[in-house]
Amino acid sequence: MPATVAPRIEINVNGDTQAVAPGHLADVLRQLGYGGAKVATALNGDFVPERQREATTVNAGDRIEVVSARQGG
């Protein structure tokens, strides 16, 4: 019996194509290595607050922008 491969979808993250397992925005951020990082997110141009990421579904072809704060001067 061949091994089953988890389904993947292609999305655009900060201008780069990424293949991820389908899920909510919080799941996708974890897959991309952002885990508990404090970042701002937008899905298809709309800001998504942290408290809404678990309820926001990411679909194939979606555009995600992830921005982290910078310090310095």
Secondary structure as GFF3:
##gff-version 3
##sequence-region A 1 73
A	DSSP	beta_strand	9	13	.	.	.	ID=ss1
A	DSSP	beta_strand	16	20	.	.	.	ID=ss2
A	DSSP	beta_strand	23	24	.	.	.	ID=ss3
A	DSSP	alpha_helix	25	31	.	.	.	ID=ss4
A	DSSP	beta_strand	39	43	.	.	.	ID=ss5
A	DSSP	beta_strand	46	48	.	.	.	ID=ss6
A	DSSP	three_ten_helix	50	55	.	.	.	ID=ss7
A	DSSP	beta_strand	57	58	.	.	.	ID=ss8
A	DSSP	beta_strand	63	68	.	.	.	ID=ss9
###
